[in-house]
Amino acid sequence: MDQRGSGHSTRLDCVTMPINITGSPQGNSFEISQVPACAHELEKKYGDLASFSITSAATDVATFISGFTNGLNTIVCGLNFGTLIVERLIHLSPPEVTGYVLDGFAGMSGASRDKAPSYSAYDSNFGEVGDAFLELCGKISECSERFVSKSLPATLQDVITHFDENPKSTCAALVSDSNRDWSSEPASYILRRALSVILPDASMRTIIPPIVYRLNRCEPKDIDLLKPFFKIPRQPQLNSSDDSAFVSPLLKYLVNYSEMWEKPTPSIAKMTSQESAVCNKLDLGNYRGNGIIYEVDKYWNKSATIPPQASVLLLSGKLNPVTPHKYAESLMEALIVEKKELITFEYTAHDALVSVSFDQGKDNCGMEILLSYVTNDGDLELLDKSCVEEMPALNMTPNFITQLLLLNTNDPYDGMHDQGLIDDVISSFSPVENES
């Protein structure tokens, strides 16, 4: 379902502050100086912005279920950001719902402050999972044999340090120059962003060790291959026919800063005591205007009590940097219900229902579990989760398609850049003209 404020509902946006959805890894862009005018516009148009809150969205779902139920058991499933709405729906306790499925939990759940997710800790949480992924290289021979004298994490840190100390060195300049059209950041920052973009994808993250290996070596054959990888084109402005035209970045910002920001907010004294070149550059200390924010309600960060007719199924991956596994564990502890279960996938990169598969071309384990849950009307005792035990070990070797699309080579560590490879693959799928 589309959350109110997005999709085909009334899109939450500001005429006075257009937000450009870009292809840049830095995400969407807007002028900070326009925020006060946008806040005034939204207040005049909508009044209390709590009408776009998570509780309002959950109320929409409850109302829809009540009005259109077929009289049978109803199971609600949420992925990633959608888990916020599903968790809030549990508080509303619609009697028609007998099962709740949350895949990658991202919200406040009644856990203690040290166990509750906050948007302000997103980068550090993402980094923890990134570090865990890098460490696994040492346990896999095809990866560790490339990092004998120094581990993959240590090699990456060496590259970052070298970039910072020698910004005009060959590979540091390569990274910076390849992204000069959208970023003036140091090469080490751009490198971090590039790796973070591919970390949540189980196939693409296998390119991380070869990229680090080649940046550390930085020979001519590496430079030819790395240039296209770091050259990130800016996408054209989205038009009304694109699905992304129905996305509201402003809605995401509103919810994140209203419900996902750390509370209490650090004091002015604490924030001003930190020397920040970014804050000094923005010069927003004398901001005049309302915030684009709403007050949280009685359900915020409260443990949910599950009604007796319902159960809760949580799916989570330990290598999910977007919604870290530790928060699924916190929710599991906080939920007040006997009928609850957390199924953990050791190496899942992101949403289990989308990314967990035995192997390419085989069935999806996460989807198999969901099918079993729905088929058995949310009865956890009948849940078939046998596929979890059949999951393969972690693979850090890029498959042919991944190394072809991202590196244009047949050998991710030592091969040469060869544009002809992908051209040959594309031509092999092209229709053959009838010569008769």
C-alpha positions in Angstrom: 0.0 0.0 0.0 1.1 3.6 -0.6 1.6 5.5 2.6 -0.4 8.7 2.8 1.7 11.6 1.5 3.2 9.3 -1.2 2.2 7.1 -4.1 -1.2 8.0 -5.6 -2.3 9.8 -2.6 -1.7 13.5 -2.0 2.0 13.9 -2.4 3.6 15.7 0.5 5.9 18.4 -1.1 6.6 22.1 -1.1 6.3 24.5 -4.0 8.7 26.8 -2.0 11.3 24.0 -1.6 11.5 21.6 -4.5 13.4 18.5 -3.7 15.3 17.1 -6.6 15.5 13.3 -6.7 18.9 12.7 -8.2 21.2 9.9 -9.2 23.9 11.2 -6.9 25.0 8.9 -4.1 24.5 11.9 -1.9 20.8 11.5 -2.4 18.1 14.1 -2.9 19.0 17.8 -2.9 17.3 21.0 -1.7 18.2 24.4 -0.7 18.4 24.7 3.1 17.6 28.4 3.0 14.1 27.4 1.7 13.2 25.3 4.7 11.4 28.1 6.7 9.2 29.0 3.7 8.4 25.3 3.2 7.5 24.9 6.9 5.2 27.9 6.7 3.6 26.5 3.5 2.9 23.1 5.0 1.5 24.6 8.2 -0.9 26.8 6.2 -1.9 23.9 4.0 -2.2 21.0 6.5 -2.0 22.4 10.0 -0.7 19.7 12.3 1.6 17.5 10.2 0.8 14.5 12.5 -1.8 13.8 9.8 1.2 12.3 7.9 2.5 10.4 11.0 3.2 6.7 11.3 0.0 6.3 13.4 -2.1 8.0 10.8 -0.7 5.6 8.1 -1.4 2.6 10.4 -4.9 3.9 11.0 -5.4 4.0 7.2 -4.3 0.3 7.0 -6.7 -0.6 9.9 -9.6 1.2 8.3 -8.9 -0.4 4.9 -8.8 -3.9 6.5 -12.0 -3.2 8.4 -13.8 -2.0 5.3 -12.6 -4.5 2.8 -12.0 -7.7 4.8 -13.3 -10.9 3.3 -14.2 -12.3 6.7 -11.1 -14.6 6.7 -7.9 -14.2 8.6 -5.8 -11.2 7.6 -2.0 -11.1 7.7 -0.1 -7.9 7.3 3.5 -7.8 6.1 5.9 -4.9 6.1 9.4 -4.6 4.8 12.1 -2.1 5.9 10.3 1.3 6.3 7.0 -0.5 6.2 7.8 -2.3 9.4 7.2 1.1 11.2 3.6 1.0 10.1 3.1 -2.7 10.9 4.5 -2.2 14.4 2.2 0.8 15.0 -0.7 -1.3 13.6 -0.1 -3.8 16.3 -0.8 -1.0 18.9 -4.2 -0.3 17.1 -5.0 -4.0 17.4 -7.5 -4.5 14.5 -9.5 -7.7 15.4 -9.4 -9.0 11.8 -5.6 -9.4 11.9 -4.2 -12.7 13.0 -0.6 -12.3 11.9 2.0 -9.6 11.6 5.2 -10.1 9.5 8.1 -7.7 9.9 11.1 -8.0 7.6 14.0 -5.9 8.8 12.7 -3.8 11.7 13.5 -0.1 11.7 11.5 1.6 14.4 11.2 2.4 18.1 9.6 -0.5 20.0 9.8 0.2 23.7 13.4 -0.9 24.0 15.8 1.0 26.2 17.6 4.0 24.6 20.8 2.0 24.0 18.8 -0.7 22.1 16.4 1.6 20.2 17.3 2.6 16.6 17.6 6.3 15.8 18.2 8.0 12.5 21.0 10.0 14.0 22.9 6.8 14.6 22.3 5.5 11.0 25.9 6.0 9.8 27.5 4.3 12.8 25.0 1.4 12.7 25.7 1.0 9.0 29.4 1.0 9.7 29.1 -1.7 12.3 27.6 -4.1 9.7 30.2 -3.0 7.1 33.0 -3.9 9.6 31.4 -7.3 10.3 31.3 -8.0 6.5 34.9 -7.0 6.0 36.0 -9.2 8.9 34.4 -12.3 7.3 36.9 -12.1 4.4 39.5 -13.6 6.8 37.3 -16.8 7.1 36.9 -17.4 3.4 40.0 -18.7 1.5 39.2 -17.1 -1.9 39.1 -13.7 -0.2 41.7 -14.1 2.6 44.4 -15.3 0.1 44.3 -11.9 -1.5 45.0 -10.2 1.8 47.9 -12.2 3.3 50.1 -9.5 4.7 47.2 -7.3 5.9 43.6 -8.2 6.4 40.8 -6.6 4.2 39.7 -4.2 6.9 43.3 -3.1 7.5 44.0 -2.7 3.8 40.9 -0.6 3.4 42.0 1.6 6.3 45.4 2.0 4.7 43.8 3.1 1.4 41.6 5.7 3.2 44.6 7.0 5.2 46.7 7.2 2.0 43.9 9.1 0.2 43.6 11.6 3.1 47.4 12.2 3.3 48.0 12.1 -0.5 44.9 13.5 -2.2 46.7 14.0 -5.5 48.1 10.4 -5.6 47.0 8.4 -8.7 44.1 6.5 -7.3 42.9 9.2 -4.9 42.8 11.6 -7.9 41.0 9.0 -10.0 38.2 8.7 -7.4 37.9 12.5 -6.9 38.1 13.4 -10.6 35.5 10.7 -11.6 33.0 12.4 -9.3 33.9 16.0 -9.7 30.6 16.9 -11.4 28.6 16.2 -8.2 30.9 16.2 -5.3 33.8 18.2 -3.9 34.3 15.7 -1.0 37.7 14.1 -0.4 38.4 10.9 -2.2 38.1 8.8 1.0 34.6 10.1 1.5 33.6 9.2 -2.0 35.1 5.7 -1.6 33.1 5.2 1.6 29.9 6.2 -0.2 30.6 4.0 -3.2 31.1 0.9 -1.0 28.1 1.7 1.1 25.9 1.8 -2.0 26.7 -1.8 -2.9 27.0 -3.3 0.6 23.2 -3.9 1.0 23.1 -6.0 -2.2 24.2 -9.6 -1.8 25.6 -9.9 -5.3 27.2 -6.4 -5.6 28.9 -6.5 -2.2 31.2 -9.3 -3.4 33.0 -6.6 -5.5 34.1 -4.8 -2.3 37.3 -7.0 -1.7 38.5 -6.6 -5.4 37.9 -2.9 -5.3 39.9 -2.5 -2.1 42.6 -4.8 -3.5 43.0 -2.8 -6.7 42.9 0.6 -5.0 45.7 -0.6 -2.8 47.8 -1.9 -5.7 46.8 1.0 -8.1 48.6 -0.3 -11.2 47.8 0.9 -14.7 45.5 -2.1 -15.3 43.6 -1.2 -12.1 43.2 2.4 -13.1 41.5 1.4 -16.4 39.1 -0.8 -14.6 38.4 1.5 -11.6 37.5 4.6 -13.7 34.2 3.3 -14.9 33.3 1.9 -11.5 33.7 5.3 -9.8 32.2 7.3 -12.6 28.7 7.7 -11.3 26.5 9.5 -13.9 23.9 11.9 -12.8 20.4 10.7 -13.7 18.1 13.0 -15.7 15.3 14.7 -13.9 12.5 12.2 -13.2 9.3 12.7 -15.2 5.7 12.0 -14.2 5.8 8.5 -15.8 8.6 7.3 -13.5 7.5 5.3 -10.4 9.9 7.5 -8.4 7.8 10.5 -9.2 5.3 9.1 -6.6 8.0 9.0 -3.9 8.0 11.9 -1.4 11.4 12.5 0.1 9.9 15.2 2.3 7.6 12.6 3.9 10.5 10.4 4.7 12.4 13.4 6.3 9.3 14.3 8.2 8.9 10.8 9.8 12.6 10.3 10.4 13.1 13.6 12.2 9.8 13.3 14.1 9.9 9.7 15.2 13.4 8.3 14.5 15.6 11.1 15.8 17.3 10.6 19.1 15.3 11.9 22.1 16.0 13.9 24.0 17.8 15.9 21.3 21.3 16.9 22.4 21.4 20.2 24.1 22.6 23.4 22.3 25.6 23.5 24.6 26.6 20.0 23.7 26.2 20.6 20.0 27.9 23.9 19.9 30.8 22.5 21.9 31.7 20.3 18.9 33.8 22.0 16.2 32.0 21.3 12.9 33.1 22.8 9.6 29.7 21.7 8.1 27.7 23.5 10.8 29.9 26.6 10.4 29.4 26.6 6.7 25.6 26.2 6.8 25.4 29.0 9.5 21.9 27.9 10.7 22.4 29.0 14.3 19.9 31.8 13.8 17.2 29.8 12.1 13.9 31.6 12.1 10.9 29.5 11.4 8.9 26.5 12.5 10.3 23.0 12.1 9.0 20.5 9.6 8.1 18.0 12.3 5.2 16.7 14.4 4.9 15.6 18.0 5.0 11.9 18.7 1.9 10.3 20.2 1.2 7.8 23.0 2.3 4.8 20.9 5.8 6.1 20.3 8.5 3.8 21.7 6.0 1.8 23.7 6.0 -2.0 23.9 3.1 -3.4 21.9 0.8 -5.9 23.3 -0.3 -8.5 20.8 -4.0 -9.5 20.9 -4.6 -13.2 21.7 -5.7 -14.1 18.2 -2.5 -12.9 16.6 1.1 -13.8 16.3 4.2 -12.0 15.1 6.9 -13.3 12.8 10.2 -11.3 12.5 12.7 -11.9 9.7 16.1 -10.4 10.0 19.6 -10.7 8.4 22.8 -10.3 10.4 24.5 -8.5 7.5 21.7 -6.0 6.9 23.2 -2.5 7.2 20.0 -0.6 6.5 18.0 -2.2 9.3 20.5 -3.9 11.6 19.7 -7.2 13.2 20.2 -5.9 16.7 17.0 -3.9 16.5 15.0 -7.0 15.5 16.3 -8.6 18.6 15.3 -5.5 20.6 11.8 -5.7 19.2 11.6 -9.4 19.9 12.3 -8.7 23.6 9.9 -5.7 23.8 6.8 -7.4 22.3 4.3 -8.4 24.9 3.1 -11.7 23.5 3.8 -15.4 23.7 3.2 -16.2 20.0 6.3 -14.5 18.5 9.3 -15.8 16.6 12.5 -14.3 15.2 14.0 -16.1 12.2 17.6 -15.0 11.6 19.6 -15.3 8.4 23.4 -15.2 8.9 24.4 -13.5 5.7 21.4 -11.7 4.4 22.2 -8.3 3.0 18.8 -6.6 3.1 15.1 -7.6 3.1 14.9 -11.3 3.6 11.7 -11.7 1.5 13.6 -10.2 -1.5 17.2 -11.2 -1.1 17.4 -14.6 0.6 17.8 -17.4 -1.9 19.5 -20.7 -1.9 21.3 -20.0 -5.1 20.6 -18.2 -8.3 17.5 -19.6 -10.0 16.3 -21.4 -6.9 13.4 -20.6 -4.6 13.6 -17.8 -2.1 13.8 -19.0 1.5 12.3 -15.9 3.0 9.3 -16.1 0.7 8.9 -19.9 1.4 8.7 -19.0 5.1 6.1 -16.3 4.5 4.1 -18.7 2.3 4.1 -21.3 5.1 3.1 -18.6 7.7 0.1 -17.5 5.5 -1.0 -21.0 4.6 -1.1 -21.9 8.3 -3.0 -18.7 9.3 -0.1 -17.4 11.4 0.2 -20.5 13.5 3.9 -20.5 14.4 3.8 -24.1 15.6 3.1 -25.2 12.1 5.6 -22.9 10.5 8.0 -24.6 8.0 11.4 -22.9 8.3 13.5 -25.9 7.2 15.0 -23.9 4.3 17.0 -21.8 6.8 19.2 -24.8 7.5 19.8 -25.3 3.8 21.2 -21.9 3.2 24.7 -21.9 1.6 27.8 -20.5 3.2 28.8 -16.9 2.6 30.2 -16.4 -0.9 32.6 -13.5 -1.5 33.5 -14.4 -5.1 31.7 -12.1 -7.6 29.6 -14.0 -10.1 30.2 -13.4 -13.8 27.3 -11.0 -14.3 28.3 -8.9 -11.3 31.9 -8.5 -12.3 30.8 -7.9 -15.9 28.3 -5.1 -15.0 30.4 -3.4 -12.4 34.0 -4.0 -13.6 33.8 -5.1 -17.2 36.3 -7.9 -16.7 36.4 -11.7 -16.4 38.8 -11.6 -13.4 37.9 -9.2 -10.6 41.3 -9.2 -9.0 43.8 -9.3 -11.9 41.8 -9.0 -15.2 41.9 -6.1 -17.6 39.0 -3.8 -18.3 37.3 -5.1 -21.5 34.3 -3.3 -22.7 34.0 -5.9 -25.4 32.9 -8.5 -22.8 29.6 -6.7 -22.0 29.1 -5.8 -25.6 29.3 -9.5 -26.5 26.8 -10.4 -23.8 24.4 -7.7 -25.0 24.7 -8.8 -28.6 24.0 -12.4 -27.6 20.6 -11.4 -26.4 19.8 -9.2 -29.4 17.2 -10.7 -31.9 18.8 -12.3 -34.9 17.4 -11.0 -38.2 16.0 -13.5 -40.6 18.4 -13.6 -43.5 16.2 -15.8 -45.7 
